Amino acid sequence: MSVVKVQSVSKWFPRRDGESLHVLQNIDLDVPEKAIVAIVGASGCGKSTLLNIIAGLVTPDRGCVFLNGVKASAFEDWRSLTYMFQEDRLLPWRTATQNVAFGLEAAGVARPERRERVTETLALVGLSGFADAYPHELSGGMRSRVALARSLVTRPQILLMDEPFSKLDPSIRTQMHDEVLRIKELMGMTIVFVTHDVEEAVVLADKVVVLNPRPGRVRETQEIRLPYPRDPLSPDVAEQARLLRRSL
Ligand SMILES: Nc1ncnc2c1ncn2[C@@H]1O[C@H](COP(=O)(O)OP(=O)(O)OP(=O)(O)O)[C@@H](O)[C@H]1O
């Protein structure tokens, strides 16, 4: 069974001139359990809209999304799904610990359990020594790790990421890719992410979905069968990236 299934989804947004913008047309997407799927495509082709529809943040005009086989409109286990945004969105007045704890506080998790889970998750992303640091005291890579920890602290089954590492230096980005793969294996998550970076798609994903613009349609789906870990500088990754670029 697919963990995420997108079935014939179409979406229009209203435009200021009274017309509507056709953003997505008949999108089908199947994400099996523990898969990593990348969505790539030209700017404005509807990648984030598709991710937002999967996350239940935007309602499709046609078609539907199933999460663990349940129609999204009837899905109740939203804590099993988490979303990592392009900006880290850390609260500057909260320490790393307090930022990571935020979702658990909102969910009413008791303080002792909160403390245990935050400590465990900060250790998971390699930030045990920075639990009491404020965001301005952390490097870009560390902030990204806090944001990742905040997404993981609820022990999600599905991780959605919208260009989460695009603002990082290439070497830090590579470190974050390694972290995501390691943690994904450990936690057995299913991941869907959006990226502009075809190398990032090839290094992380086992399936890459290429969207065509205006309106966004699935142009093709490429399986990436290279073994993990994938060296971003290897000829195999370069060749897959070349094929994807050609498709774009
Ligand atoms: N809430 C909204 N209301 C109206 N138009 C929107 C809304 N959200 C997105 N759009 C428009 O829908 C189109 C697709 O946007 P979307 O952000 O999904 O594309 P994208 O492929 O993620 O773009 P990028 O790669 O530049 O981030 C764009 O033309 C955008 O302006």
PDBQT file of the ligand as one rigid body, heavy atoms in Angstrom, charges set to zero:
ROOT
HETATM    1  N1  LIG A 301      -2.046  30.801  -2.531  1.00  0.00    +0.000 N 
HETATM    2  C1  LIG A 301      -1.849  31.135  -3.815  1.00  0.00    +0.000 A 
HETATM    3  N2  LIG A 301      -2.669  31.986  -4.441  1.00  0.00    +0.000 NA
HETATM    4  C2  LIG A 301      -2.508  32.306  -5.746  1.00  0.00    +0.000 A 
HETATM    5  N3  LIG A 301      -1.495  31.836  -6.522  1.00  0.00    +0.000 NA
HETATM    6  C3  LIG A 301      -0.645  30.975  -5.935  1.00  0.00    +0.000 A 
HETATM    7  C4  LIG A 301      -0.759  30.585  -4.561  1.00  0.00    +0.000 A 
HETATM    8  N4  LIG A 301       0.248  29.718  -4.256  1.00  0.00    +0.000 NA
HETATM    9  C5  LIG A 301       0.962  29.576  -5.402  1.00  0.00    +0.000 A 
HETATM   10  N5  LIG A 301       0.435  30.327  -6.406  1.00  0.00    +0.000 N 
HETATM   11  C6  LIG A 301       0.913  30.384  -7.776  1.00  0.00    +0.000 C 
HETATM   12  O1  LIG A 301       0.903  29.049  -8.255  1.00  0.00    +0.000 OA
HETATM   13  C7  LIG A 301       2.028  28.822  -9.100  1.00  0.00    +0.000 C 
HETATM   14  C8  LIG A 301       2.813  27.642  -8.557  1.00  0.00    +0.000 C 
HETATM   15  O2  LIG A 301       3.409  28.013  -7.326  1.00  0.00    +0.000 OA
HETATM   16  P1  LIG A 301       4.310  27.004  -6.483  1.00  0.00    +0.000 P 
HETATM   17  O3  LIG A 301       4.890  27.780  -5.357  1.00  0.00    +0.000 OA
HETATM   18  O4  LIG A 301       3.556  25.785  -6.183  1.00  0.00    +0.000 OA
HETATM   19  O5  LIG A 301       5.447  26.632  -7.561  1.00  0.00    +0.000 OA
HETATM   20  P2  LIG A 301       6.904  26.033  -7.338  1.00  0.00    +0.000 P 
HETATM   21  O6  LIG A 301       7.127  25.107  -8.471  1.00  0.00    +0.000 OA
HETATM   22  O7  LIG A 301       7.035  25.499  -5.960  1.00  0.00    +0.000 OA
HETATM   23  O8  LIG A 301       7.786  27.342  -7.508  1.00  0.00    +0.000 OA
HETATM   24  P3  LIG A 301       9.278  27.651  -6.971  1.00  0.00    +0.000 P 
HETATM   25  O9  LIG A 301      10.142  26.565  -7.520  1.00  0.00    +0.000 OA
HETATM   26  O10 LIG A 301       9.581  28.992  -7.562  1.00  0.00    +0.000 OA
HETATM   27  O11 LIG A 301       9.212  27.656  -5.468  1.00  0.00    +0.000 OA
HETATM   28  C9  LIG A 301       2.826  30.113  -9.125  1.00  0.00    +0.000 C 
HETATM   29  O12 LIG A 301       2.473  30.825 -10.290  1.00  0.00    +0.000 OA
HETATM   30  C10 LIG A 301       2.352  30.829  -7.880  1.00  0.00    +0.000 C 
HETATM   31  O13 LIG A 301       2.414  32.231  -8.068  1.00  0.00    +0.000 OA
ENDROOT
TORSDOF 0
